[in-house]
Amino acid sequence: MPPESASYEMRKRELLAAARTGRLQGDAPLALAKRTSNLFRDPGTGPRHRIDLGGFDHVIDIDTAAGTLQAEGMVSYEQLVAATLPHRVMPAVVPQLRTITVGGAVAGVGIEATSFRQGLVHHTVLEIDVLLPDGSIVTCTPHNAHSDLFFGFPNSYGTLGYALRLVLRTLPVKPCVRVEHVAFQRAEDFFAALAEACTGDADFLDGVVFGPHSLVLNVARFEDGAPSLSNYGYERIYYRSLLDTPVDHLSVHDYLWRWDTDWFWCSRNFGAQNPLVRRLFGRSNLNSRTYTRLMRLNARWGLTKRLARWRGVHTESVIQDVDIPLSAAPAFLEFLQRETGILPVWICPVHAPVETARFTLYPLDAGTLYINFGFWDVVESRLPHEAGHFNRLVEREVLRLGGIKSLYSDSFFTREEFDGAYGMAAYEALKRRYDAGRRAPHLYDKCVLRR
């Protein structure tokens, strides 16, 4: 048994002892006490009984022979990558931002450029220890007595419990990644090339839409060496390189965190792409952790809202990741540009592995290649609209095209729309079995009503 496994068992026993003494119980709905969060929706103003699981932040084991790792739920992907790369492996899917935790990526939905073959983060999970709302702990696998919770846990956002320990698949790596940036002028050609690349030998695939006639497909492969290595951790900005660097080489570490330095391109909202401001920020502050902190301060103080009122415009944050079947991808992109005008847009293909295709709360068809559209900006209008107007347009179009969206940001679904899209009939059965006392909030209440 690895030494960290014994430490994990000790922490688990202490948690169970706390549950027996009632220290995990309270009158208010359960919530997780976290120092950071990658949710982009109002958590609500009601009282919460917060559980601190911050001590469950250890990498337990890396088994290169089996191609697996064990980690506790509060381990960040920054920690996990740092632990795995010396063993010449990486988690099979590494979400784009360093502060995302392993448990959070499974309770939510995690994606990246290996997803065209590996699926979403939860498709790479083999086992989960879940702390249930009543304070008990169950181990879930695809084939044991708690397989219903194994397949129901992803996209549950803490409403069925919290991940204490997870076993995930890994992938072997080489020292470098070679990235080819292929430019297209037509969306139809871009999506056709992306679909073809999904059947080839690439290790990573994603893309960016810069404009109606400017789309770039990024095809990346592991390599043993490179003539030189680019670095986008300080002065250089990664997404701009897609337009002027046909072939690029990065270390595996820098490739995995290529988007984090500028939060894709959202650092421009803080002036951090200005060379002078960039130097004032400093290398250590150019990361998603800093931008998230600034975003939450702005939300608290309402600075941009006040500025918008002074300018005489109405604003709405449209921060979404949606998965659309490939056949409908060009139509969705045209809709998105017509209705919101948001650019750039991140593109990432995802294909659910056949053996784990249909997770209860985030159903994807195994035979379908989906295209993830990531778009994160503020839409301005001279005319007032009801709250959530542009987000509602997106949600309706996603459902119309047979897609599904992540729930990490604001949602405005009706109860009927939500029930049909996210498997609420099966969810209610899970709530009855694993949260009979209704200690945790309902998924719709948490993600849409923000209760």
The 8 nearest C-alpha neighbors of each residue, nearest first, counted from 0:
[[1, 2, 4, 5, 3, 60, 59, 6],
 [2, 0, 4, 3, 60, 5, 59, 6],
 [3, 1, 4, 5, 0, 6, 59, 60],
 [4, 2, 59, 6, 5, 1, 7, 60],
 [3, 5, 7, 1, 2, 6, 59, 8],
 [4, 6, 8, 7, 3, 2, 9, 1],
 [7, 5, 3, 9, 4, 8, 10, 2],
 [6, 8, 4, 10, 9, 5, 3, 11],
 [9, 7, 11, 5, 6, 10, 12, 4],
 [8, 10, 6, 12, 7, 11, 13, 5],
 [11, 9, 7, 13, 12, 8, 14, 6],
 [10, 12, 8, 14, 9, 13, 7, 15],
 [13, 11, 15, 9, 14, 10, 16, 8],
 [14, 12, 16, 10, 11, 15, 17, 9],
 [13, 15, 11, 17, 12, 16, 10, 18],
 [16, 14, 18, 12, 17, 13, 11, 19],
 [15, 17, 13, 19, 18, 14, 12, 20],
 [18, 16, 14, 20, 15, 22, 19, 13],
 [17, 19, 15, 21, 134, 23, 16, 20],
 [20, 18, 16, 21, 17, 15, 22, 134],
 [21, 19, 17, 18, 22, 16, 23, 15],
 [22, 20, 18, 24, 19, 23, 17, 25],
 [21, 23, 17, 24, 20, 18, 19, 25],
 [24, 22, 18, 21, 17, 134, 50, 25],
 [23, 25, 21, 22, 26, 18, 48, 133],
 [26, 24, 27, 48, 23, 28, 22, 29],
 [25, 27, 28, 24, 48, 47, 438, 29],
 [28, 26, 47, 48, 25, 46, 29, 438],
 [29, 27, 47, 439, 438, 48, 440, 30],
 [28, 30, 48, 439, 47, 49, 438, 27],
 [31, 29, 49, 48, 47, 50, 32, 28],
 [30, 32, 50, 49, 33, 51, 29, 52],
 [31, 33, 51, 49, 50, 30, 34, 52],
 [34, 32, 35, 31, 36, 51, 53, 52],
 [33, 35, 32, 36, 53, 31, 51, 98],
 [36, 34, 33, 37, 98, 288, 292, 291],
 [35, 37, 38, 33, 34, 99, 98, 291],
 [36, 38, 39, 99, 35, 407, 98, 291],
 [39, 37, 407, 36, 40, 408, 41, 42],
 [40, 38, 408, 407, 37, 409, 41, 318],
 [39, 41, 408, 409, 38, 42, 407, 446],
 [40, 42, 43, 449, 39, 409, 408, 44],
 [43, 41, 449, 40, 44, 450, 445, 446],
 [44, 42, 449, 450, 41, 45, 445, 448],
 [43, 45, 46, 42, 450, 449, 41, 47],
 [44, 46, 43, 450, 47, 27, 42, 28],
 [47, 45, 27, 44, 48, 28, 43, 26],
 [48, 46, 27, 28, 49, 29, 30, 45],
 [47, 49, 29, 27, 28, 25, 30, 50],
 [50, 48, 30, 31, 32, 47, 29, 51],
 [51, 49, 31, 32, 52, 30, 48, 23],
 [50, 52, 32, 53, 31, 49, 33, 54],
 [53, 51, 54, 55, 50, 32, 73, 31],
 [52, 54, 55, 51, 73, 56, 33, 32],
 [55, 53, 52, 56, 73, 51, 10, 57],
 [56, 54, 71, 53, 73, 52, 57, 72],
 [55, 57, 74, 73, 71, 54, 53, 72],
 [58, 56, 71, 59, 74, 55, 70, 3],
 [57, 59, 70, 60, 71, 69, 74, 79],
 [60, 58, 3, 70, 69, 4, 57, 1],
 [59, 61, 69, 68, 58, 62, 1, 70],
 [62, 60, 68, 63, 67, 69, 83, 59],
 [63, 61, 67, 65, 64, 66, 68, 60],
 [62, 64, 66, 65, 61, 67, 86, 88],
 [65, 63, 62, 66, 67, 61, 169, 171],
 [64, 66, 62, 63, 67, 168, 68, 169],
 [67, 65, 63, 169, 64, 168, 62, 170],
 [68, 66, 168, 169, 62, 65, 167, 61],
 [67, 69, 61, 167, 60, 166, 62, 168],
 [70, 68, 166, 60, 59, 165, 58, 61],
 [71, 69, 58, 59, 165, 164, 57, 72],
 [70, 72, 164, 55, 163, 56, 57, 73],
 [71, 73, 102, 163, 162, 164, 101, 74],
 [72, 74, 56, 100, 55, 71, 102, 75],
 [75, 73, 56, 100, 72, 71, 101, 57],
 [76, 74, 100, 77, 78, 98, 99, 101],
 [75, 77, 79, 78, 97, 100, 80, 99],
 [76, 78, 97, 75, 80, 79, 81, 98],
 [79, 77, 81, 75, 76, 80, 82, 74],
 [78, 80, 76, 82, 81, 77, 83, 75],
 [81, 79, 83, 82, 77, 78, 76, 84],
 [80, 82, 78, 79, 83, 84, 77, 85],
 [83, 81, 79, 80, 84, 78, 85, 58],
 [82, 84, 80, 86, 89, 88, 85, 81],
 [83, 85, 87, 86, 88, 81, 80, 89],
 [86, 84, 87, 83, 82, 81, 88, 80],
 [87, 85, 84, 83, 88, 63, 82, 61],
 [88, 86, 84, 172, 85, 171, 83, 173],
 [87, 89, 171, 172, 84, 170, 83, 86],
 [90, 88, 170, 169, 83, 84, 91, 80],
 [89, 91, 169, 92, 93, 170, 168, 88],
 [90, 92, 169, 170, 168, 89, 123, 93],
 [93, 91, 90, 120, 113, 111, 94, 114],
 [92, 94, 90, 111, 95, 91, 76, 255],
 [95, 93, 111, 110, 109, 96, 92, 99],
 [94, 96, 258, 259, 256, 93, 111, 97],
 [97, 95, 259, 98, 94, 99, 287, 256],
 [96, 98, 77, 76, 99, 75, 95, 259],
 [99, 97, 75, 96, 100, 76, 77, 288],
 [98, 100, 75, 97, 96, 76, 103, 37],
 [101, 99, 75, 103, 74, 73, 102, 76],
 [102, 100, 104, 72, 103, 74, 75, 73],
 [101, 103, 72, 105, 162, 100, 104, 106],
 [102, 104, 100, 106, 105, 101, 107, 99],
 [105, 103, 109, 107, 101, 108, 102, 106],
 [106, 104, 121, 107, 153, 102, 103, 108],
 [107, 105, 153, 156, 154, 103, 155, 104],
 [108, 106, 154, 104, 105, 156, 103, 153],
 [107, 109, 104, 105, 154, 405, 106, 110],
 [110, 108, 104, 120, 94, 119, 107, 105],
 [111, 109, 119, 94, 114, 120, 92, 108],
 [112, 110, 94, 114, 113, 92, 93, 95],
 [111, 113, 203, 204, 114, 205, 347, 115],
 [114, 112, 203, 115, 111, 117, 92, 116],
 [115, 113, 118, 349, 117, 116, 112, 111],
 [114, 116, 349, 348, 350, 113, 117, 118],
 [115, 117, 114, 118, 113, 350, 349, 352],
 [118, 116, 114, 113, 115, 119, 91, 352],
 [119, 117, 114, 351, 350, 349, 122, 116],
 [118, 120, 110, 122, 121, 109, 114, 117],
 [119, 121, 109, 122, 123, 92, 110, 105],
 [122, 120, 105, 124, 123, 119, 153, 108],
 [121, 123, 119, 120, 118, 124, 355, 117],
 [122, 124, 121, 168, 120, 167, 91, 125],
 [125, 123, 167, 121, 122, 166, 126, 168],
 [124, 126, 166, 167, 140, 123, 127, 141],
 [127, 125, 140, 166, 165, 139, 124, 128],
 [128, 126, 165, 139, 164, 138, 129, 162],
 [127, 129, 138, 164, 163, 137, 162, 139],
 [130, 128, 162, 161, 137, 136, 163, 131],
 [131, 129, 136, 161, 160, 135, 134, 162],
 [130, 132, 160, 135, 133, 134, 136, 129],
 [131, 133, 134, 160, 438, 434, 439, 130],
 [134, 132, 131, 135, 434, 438, 436, 24],
 [135, 133, 18, 131, 132, 130, 23, 136],
 [134, 136, 131, 133, 130, 137, 15, 132],
 [137, 135, 130, 129, 131, 128, 134, 138],
 [138, 136, 129, 128, 139, 135, 130, 131],
 [137, 139, 128, 127, 129, 140, 136, 145],
 [140, 138, 145, 149, 127, 126, 146, 128],
 [139, 141, 126, 146, 142, 143, 149, 125],
 [142, 140, 146, 149, 143, 139, 150, 125],
 [141, 143, 140, 146, 144, 145, 139, 149],
 [144, 142, 146, 145, 140, 141, 139, 138],
 [145, 143, 146, 142, 139, 147, 140, 141],
 [146, 144, 139, 147, 143, 148, 149, 140],
 [145, 147, 149, 141, 148, 143, 140, 142],
 [146, 148, 145, 150, 149, 151, 429, 144],
 [147, 149, 151, 146, 150, 145, 152, 139],
 [150, 148, 146, 139, 147, 151, 152, 140],
 [149, 151, 358, 148, 147, 152, 359, 146],
 [152, 150, 148, 359, 149, 153, 147, 360],
 [151, 153, 155, 148, 149, 150, 106, 154],
 [154, 152, 106, 105, 155, 151, 107, 121],
 [153, 155, 107, 106, 156, 360, 108, 361],
 [154, 156, 152, 106, 153, 158, 157, 159],
 [157, 155, 106, 154, 158, 107, 442, 153],
 [156, 158, 160, 159, 161, 155, 106, 30],
 [157, 159, 439, 155, 440, 156, 160, 442],
 [160, 158, 157, 155, 131, 434, 433, 430],
 [159, 161, 131, 157, 130, 132, 158, 129],
 [162, 160, 130, 129, 157, 163, 131, 159],
 [161, 163, 129, 72, 102, 164, 128, 130],
 [162, 164, 72, 71, 128, 129, 161, 130],
 [165, 163, 71, 128, 72, 70, 127, 162],
 [166, 164, 127, 70, 126, 69, 71, 167],
 [165, 167, 69, 126, 125, 68, 124, 127],
 [168, 166, 124, 68, 123, 67, 125, 165],
 [167, 169, 67, 123, 66, 91, 90, 68],
 [170, 168, 90, 91, 66, 67, 89, 88],
 [169, 171, 91, 88, 89, 90, 172, 66],
 [172, 170, 88, 87, 89, 169, 173, 66],
 [173, 171, 88, 87, 170, 174, 89, 221],
 [172, 174, 223, 221, 175, 222, 87, 171],
 [173, 175, 223, 251, 250, 222, 172, 224],
 [176, 174, 250, 222, 251, 221, 173, 249],
 [175, 177, 221, 249, 220, 222, 248, 251],
 [176, 178, 248, 220, 219, 247, 221, 222],
 [179, 177, 219, 247, 218, 246, 248, 176],
 [178, 180, 246, 218, 217, 245, 219, 181],
 [181, 179, 217, 245, 216, 241, 215, 246],
 [180, 182, 216, 215, 179, 217, 183, 245],
 [183, 181, 215, 214, 216, 180, 213, 184],
 [184, 182, 214, 185, 189, 213, 215, 181],
 [183, 185, 212, 213, 214, 186, 182, 211],
 [186, 184, 188, 187, 212, 183, 189, 211],
 [185, 187, 189, 188, 329, 190, 184, 214],
 [186, 188, 190, 185, 189, 191, 329, 192],
 [189, 187, 191, 185, 186, 190, 192, 183],
 [188, 190, 186, 192, 187, 191, 183, 193],
 [189, 191, 193, 187, 192, 188, 194, 186],
 [190, 192, 188, 194, 193, 189, 187, 195],
 [193, 191, 195, 189, 190, 194, 196, 188],
 [194, 192, 190, 196, 191, 195, 189, 197],
 [193, 195, 191, 197, 192, 196, 190, 198],
 [194, 196, 192, 197, 193, 198, 191, 199],
 [195, 197, 193, 199, 198, 194, 192, 201],
 [196, 198, 194, 195, 199, 115, 193, 201],
 [199, 197, 196, 195, 200, 194, 201, 116],
 [200, 198, 196, 197, 201, 195, 202, 194],
 [199, 201, 202, 198, 196, 197, 220, 203],
 [202, 200, 220, 203, 199, 219, 218, 204],
 [201, 203, 220, 219, 113, 200, 221, 204],
 [204, 202, 112, 113, 219, 201, 218, 220],
 [205, 203, 112, 218, 217, 219, 113, 347],
 [204, 206, 347, 217, 112, 346, 216, 348],
 [207, 205, 216, 346, 217, 215, 345, 347],
 [206, 208, 345, 215, 346, 344, 214, 209],
 [207, 209, 214, 344, 343, 210, 213, 215],
 [210, 208, 343, 213, 214, 342, 207, 344],
 [209, 211, 213, 212, 208, 342, 214, 343],
 [212, 210, 213, 209, 185, 184, 186, 208],
 [213, 211, 184, 210, 185, 214, 183, 186],
 [212, 214, 210, 184, 209, 211, 183, 208],
 [213, 215, 208, 183, 182, 209, 207, 184],
 [216, 214, 182, 207, 181, 206, 183, 180],
 [215, 217, 206, 181, 180, 205, 218, 182],
 [218, 216, 180, 206, 205, 179, 204, 219],
 [219, 217, 204, 179, 178, 203, 201, 216],
 [220, 218, 178, 203, 177, 201, 202, 179],
 [221, 219, 202, 177, 201, 176, 203, 222],
 [220, 222, 176, 173, 175, 177, 202, 172],
 [223, 221, 175, 224, 176, 173, 220, 177],
 [222, 224, 173, 174, 175, 221, 225, 176],
 [225, 223, 222, 175, 174, 226, 173, 176],
 [224, 226, 227, 248, 228, 175, 223, 222],
 [225, 227, 224, 228, 248, 247, 229, 249],
 [228, 226, 225, 229, 248, 249, 224, 247],
 [227, 229, 249, 248, 230, 250, 225, 226],
 [230, 228, 249, 248, 231, 227, 247, 250],
 [229, 231, 232, 228, 249, 253, 235, 233],
 [232, 230, 235, 237, 236, 233, 257, 229],
 [231, 233, 230, 260, 282, 234, 235, 285],
 [234, 232, 282, 231, 235, 285, 260, 281],
 [233, 235, 236, 231, 232, 277, 274, 278],
 [234, 236, 231, 233, 237, 232, 230, 240],
 [237, 235, 231, 239, 238, 234, 240, 261],
 [236, 238, 240, 239, 231, 257, 235, 258],
 [237, 239, 240, 241, 236, 263, 264, 258],
 [240, 238, 241, 237, 236, 242, 243, 235],
 [239, 241, 243, 237, 244, 242, 238, 236],
 [240, 242, 239, 238, 243, 180, 244, 215],
 [243, 241, 240, 239, 244, 245, 215, 180],
 [242, 244, 240, 241, 245, 239, 180, 246],
 [243, 245, 240, 246, 241, 242, 247, 180],
 [244, 246, 180, 179, 243, 247, 181, 241],
 [247, 245, 179, 244, 178, 180, 248, 177],
 [246, 248, 178, 177, 244, 179, 245, 249],
 [249, 247, 177, 228, 176, 229, 178, 225],
 [250, 248, 228, 229, 176, 254, 175, 253],
 [249, 251, 175, 253, 252, 254, 176, 174],
 [250, 252, 254, 175, 253, 176, 174, 255],
 [253, 251, 255, 250, 254, 256, 80, 84],
 [254, 252, 250, 256, 255, 251, 257, 249],
 [253, 255, 257, 251, 256, 252, 249, 250],
 [254, 256, 252, 253, 257, 251, 93, 95],
 [257, 255, 253, 259, 254, 258, 95, 252],
 [258, 256, 254, 253, 255, 259, 237, 231],
 [259, 257, 263, 256, 262, 260, 261, 95],
 [258, 260, 262, 256, 96, 286, 261, 287],
 [261, 259, 286, 285, 232, 262, 258, 287],
 [260, 262, 266, 263, 264, 259, 258, 286],
 [263, 261, 259, 287, 265, 264, 258, 260],
 [262, 264, 258, 261, 265, 259, 238, 260],
 [265, 263, 261, 266, 262, 267, 238, 258],
 [264, 266, 267, 262, 268, 263, 261, 375],
 [267, 265, 261, 268, 271, 264, 269, 262],
 [266, 268, 270, 265, 269, 272, 271, 264],
 [269, 267, 266, 270, 265, 271, 264, 272],
 [270, 268, 267, 271, 266, 290, 265, 272],
 [271, 269, 267, 272, 268, 273, 276, 266],
 [270, 272, 277, 266, 269, 273, 276, 267],
 [273, 271, 267, 270, 277, 274, 266, 276],
 [272, 274, 276, 271, 275, 270, 277, 267],
 [275, 273, 277, 276, 272, 278, 234, 271],
 [276, 274, 278, 277, 273, 279, 271, 272],
 [275, 277, 279, 273, 278, 271, 274, 280],
 [278, 276, 271, 274, 280, 275, 279, 273],
 [277, 279, 281, 275, 280, 276, 274, 282],
 [280, 278, 276, 277, 281, 275, 274, 271],
 [281, 279, 277, 278, 284, 276, 285, 282],
 [282, 280, 278, 279, 283, 284, 277, 285],
 [281, 283, 233, 285, 284, 280, 232, 278],
 [282, 284, 281, 285, 286, 280, 233, 232],
 [285, 283, 282, 280, 281, 286, 289, 288],
 [286, 284, 260, 282, 283, 280, 281, 261],
 [285, 287, 260, 288, 259, 289, 284, 261],
 [286, 288, 290, 262, 289, 259, 291, 96],
 [287, 289, 291, 286, 290, 292, 98, 97],
 [290, 288, 292, 287, 291, 286, 284, 293],
 [289, 291, 293, 287, 292, 288, 294, 286],
 [292, 290, 294, 288, 293, 289, 287, 295],
 [291, 293, 289, 295, 290, 294, 296, 288],
 [294, 292, 290, 296, 291, 295, 297, 289],
 [295, 293, 291, 297, 292, 296, 290, 298],
 [294, 296, 298, 292, 297, 293, 299, 291],
 [297, 295, 299, 293, 298, 294, 300, 292],
 [296, 298, 294, 300, 295, 299, 301, 302],
 [299, 297, 295, 301, 296, 300, 294, 302],
 [298, 300, 296, 297, 301, 295, 302, 294],
 [299, 301, 297, 302, 298, 296, 295, 303],
 [302, 300, 298, 304, 297, 299, 303, 305],
 [303, 301, 305, 304, 300, 297, 306, 298],
 [302, 304, 306, 305, 301, 307, 297, 298],
 [305, 303, 307, 301, 306, 302, 308, 314],
 [306, 304, 308, 302, 303, 307, 301, 309],
 [305, 307, 303, 309, 304, 308, 310, 302],
 [308, 306, 310, 304, 309, 312, 305, 303],
 [309, 307, 311, 305, 310, 306, 312, 304],
 [308, 310, 306, 307, 311, 305, 312, 304],
 [311, 309, 307, 308, 312, 306, 305, 313],
 [310, 312, 308, 309, 307, 313, 381, 306],
 [313, 311, 381, 307, 380, 310, 308, 379],
 [312, 314, 380, 379, 381, 383, 307, 382],
 [315, 313, 379, 378, 377, 380, 312, 316],
 [314, 316, 378, 377, 317, 379, 313, 387],
 [317, 315, 377, 376, 318, 378, 314, 375],
 [316, 318, 376, 377, 375, 390, 319, 315],
 [319, 317, 375, 374, 316, 376, 408, 320],
 [318, 320, 374, 373, 317, 375, 321, 408],
 [321, 319, 373, 372, 405, 404, 371, 374],
 [320, 322, 404, 372, 371, 403, 405, 319],
 [323, 321, 371, 370, 403, 402, 369, 404],
 [322, 324, 402, 370, 369, 328, 325, 371],
 [325, 323, 369, 326, 327, 368, 370, 402],
 [324, 326, 328, 369, 327, 368, 370, 323],
 [325, 327, 324, 328, 329, 323, 330, 368],
 [328, 326, 330, 325, 324, 329, 331, 400],
 [327, 329, 325, 331, 330, 326, 323, 332],
 [330, 328, 332, 331, 327, 186, 333, 187],
 [329, 331, 333, 327, 328, 332, 334, 326],
 [332, 330, 334, 328, 333, 329, 335, 327],
 [331, 333, 335, 329, 334, 330, 328, 336],
 [332, 334, 330, 336, 331, 335, 337, 329],
 [335, 333, 331, 337, 332, 336, 338, 330],
 [336, 334, 332, 338, 333, 337, 339, 331],
 [337, 335, 340, 333, 339, 334, 338, 332],
 [336, 338, 334, 335, 339, 340, 333, 332],
 [337, 339, 335, 336, 334, 340, 389, 392],
 [340, 338, 341, 336, 335, 337, 378, 389],
 [339, 341, 336, 337, 338, 342, 335, 378],
 [342, 340, 339, 336, 343, 376, 374, 344],
 [343, 341, 344, 209, 340, 210, 208, 374],
 [342, 344, 209, 208, 341, 207, 345, 210],
 [343, 345, 208, 374, 342, 207, 373, 346],
 [346, 344, 207, 373, 372, 206, 208, 374],
 [345, 347, 206, 372, 371, 207, 205, 344],
 [346, 348, 205, 371, 370, 112, 206, 349],
 [349, 347, 370, 115, 369, 371, 114, 205],
 [350, 348, 115, 114, 369, 118, 368, 370],
 [349, 351, 115, 368, 118, 116, 369, 352],
 [350, 352, 118, 356, 365, 353, 363, 349],
 [353, 351, 356, 354, 355, 118, 365, 350],
 [352, 354, 356, 365, 355, 351, 366, 357],
 [353, 355, 352, 356, 365, 351, 357, 122],
 [356, 354, 353, 352, 357, 122, 351, 358],
 [355, 357, 351, 353, 365, 352, 354, 363],
 [358, 356, 362, 363, 355, 359, 364, 361],
 [357, 359, 150, 362, 361, 360, 151, 356],
 [358, 360, 151, 361, 150, 362, 422, 357],
 [359, 361, 421, 422, 154, 358, 151, 362],
 [362, 360, 358, 359, 421, 154, 363, 153],
 [361, 363, 357, 358, 359, 360, 364, 421],
 [364, 362, 357, 356, 365, 361, 351, 358],
 [365, 363, 367, 366, 356, 357, 362, 351],
 [364, 366, 356, 353, 351, 367, 352, 363],
 [365, 367, 364, 368, 353, 350, 351, 363],
 [368, 366, 364, 365, 369, 324, 350, 325],
 [367, 369, 350, 325, 324, 349, 370, 366],
 [370, 368, 324, 323, 349, 325, 322, 348],
 [369, 371, 348, 323, 322, 347, 325, 324],
 [370, 372, 322, 347, 321, 346, 348, 373],
 [373, 371, 346, 321, 320, 345, 370, 374],
 [372, 374, 320, 345, 344, 319, 371, 346],
 [375, 373, 344, 319, 318, 372, 320, 345],
 [374, 376, 318, 317, 319, 373, 377, 316],
 [377, 375, 317, 316, 318, 378, 374, 341],
 [376, 378, 316, 315, 317, 314, 379, 375],
 [379, 377, 315, 314, 339, 316, 376, 380],
 [378, 380, 314, 313, 312, 377, 315, 381],
 [381, 379, 313, 382, 312, 314, 378, 383],
 [380, 382, 312, 313, 383, 379, 311, 314],
 [381, 383, 380, 384, 313, 312, 379, 311],
 [384, 382, 313, 381, 385, 380, 312, 314],
 [385, 383, 388, 386, 382, 313, 387, 380],
 [384, 386, 388, 387, 383, 389, 391, 315],
 [385, 387, 388, 384, 315, 389, 390, 391],
 [388, 386, 390, 389, 391, 385, 411, 315],
 [387, 389, 391, 385, 390, 386, 384, 392],
 [390, 388, 392, 391, 387, 393, 317, 339],
 [389, 391, 393, 387, 392, 388, 317, 394],
 [392, 390, 394, 388, 393, 389, 387, 411],
 [391, 393, 389, 395, 390, 394, 396, 388],
 [394, 392, 390, 396, 391, 395, 397, 389],
 [395, 393, 391, 397, 396, 392, 390, 398],
 [394, 396, 398, 392, 397, 393, 399, 391],
 [395, 397, 399, 393, 398, 394, 400, 392],
 [398, 396, 402, 394, 400, 395, 399, 393],
 [397, 399, 401, 395, 396, 400, 402, 394],
 [400, 398, 396, 397, 401, 395, 402, 394],
 [399, 401, 397, 398, 402, 396, 327, 323],
 [402, 400, 398, 399, 397, 323, 324, 403],
 [401, 403, 323, 397, 322, 398, 400, 324],
 [404, 402, 322, 321, 397, 398, 323, 405],
 [403, 405, 321, 320, 322, 406, 402, 397],
 [404, 406, 320, 407, 321, 108, 403, 319],
 [405, 407, 408, 446, 404, 410, 409, 107],
 [406, 408, 38, 405, 39, 40, 107, 409],
 [409, 407, 39, 40, 406, 38, 318, 410],
 [408, 410, 40, 411, 39, 447, 407, 406],
 [411, 409, 447, 412, 408, 446, 406, 390],
 [410, 412, 447, 391, 413, 387, 409, 390],
 [413, 411, 417, 416, 410, 414, 447, 394],
 [412, 414, 416, 415, 417, 411, 418, 447],
 [413, 415, 417, 416, 418, 412, 443, 419],
 [414, 416, 418, 413, 417, 419, 412, 420],
 [417, 415, 413, 419, 414, 418, 412, 420],
 [416, 418, 414, 420, 415, 419, 412, 421],
 [417, 419, 423, 415, 416, 421, 420, 422],
 [418, 420, 416, 417, 421, 422, 415, 423],
 [419, 421, 417, 418, 422, 416, 403, 398],
 [422, 420, 360, 418, 423, 419, 417, 361],
 [423, 421, 360, 424, 425, 418, 419, 420],
 [422, 424, 426, 418, 425, 421, 427, 419],
 [423, 425, 427, 426, 422, 428, 418, 419],
 [426, 424, 428, 423, 427, 422, 429, 359],
 [427, 425, 423, 429, 428, 424, 430, 422],
 [426, 428, 430, 429, 424, 425, 423, 431],
 [427, 429, 431, 425, 426, 430, 432, 424],
 [430, 428, 426, 432, 427, 431, 433, 425],
 [429, 431, 434, 427, 433, 428, 432, 435],
 [430, 432, 435, 428, 429, 434, 433, 427],
 [433, 431, 429, 430, 435, 434, 428, 427],
 [432, 434, 430, 429, 431, 435, 131, 159],
 [435, 433, 430, 437, 436, 431, 132, 432],
 [434, 436, 431, 437, 432, 433, 430, 438],
 [435, 437, 434, 438, 133, 431, 132, 439],
 [438, 436, 434, 439, 435, 440, 430, 132],
 [437, 439, 436, 28, 132, 29, 434, 440],
 [440, 438, 29, 158, 28, 437, 132, 441],
 [441, 439, 158, 28, 445, 442, 444, 438],
 [440, 442, 444, 443, 158, 445, 439, 437],
 [441, 443, 445, 444, 446, 158, 440, 155],
 [444, 442, 446, 447, 445, 441, 448, 417],
 [445, 443, 448, 441, 450, 442, 447, 449],
 [444, 446, 449, 442, 450, 443, 447, 448],
 [445, 447, 443, 449, 444, 442, 448, 406],
 [448, 446, 410, 443, 449, 444, 411, 445],
 [447, 449, 444, 450, 445, 446, 443, 411],
 [450, 448, 445, 43, 447, 446, 444, 42],
 [449, 445, 444, 43, 448, 45, 44, 42]]
